[in-house]
Amino acid sequence: MSRLITVVDDEPDILELVRLHLKRAGHLERIADHATNISEDVIYLVKGKSIKHHCETRDFSQTGTREIE
């Protein structure tokens, strides 16, 4: 922690750079989430099989519903 304080004292502009990088990382994560959702939707449209939340490994016998094959 003392190293971080020393860096911030020596170069205060680095905080803005770190903040920008963290914000960009959050945006990239959101883009990846959207890409995953699109991929899952395409697989459902093409194969008729839901892969959201690892649906293929669920036990549907307890719920009275069945998995789409």
HELIX and SHEET records of a PDB file:
HELIX    1   1 SER A    2  ASP A   10  1                                   9    
HELIX    2   2 ASP A   13  LYS A   47  1                                  35    
HELIX    3   3 LYS A   52  THR A   57  5                                   6    
HELIX    4   4 PHE A   60  GLN A   62  5                                   3    
END                                                                             
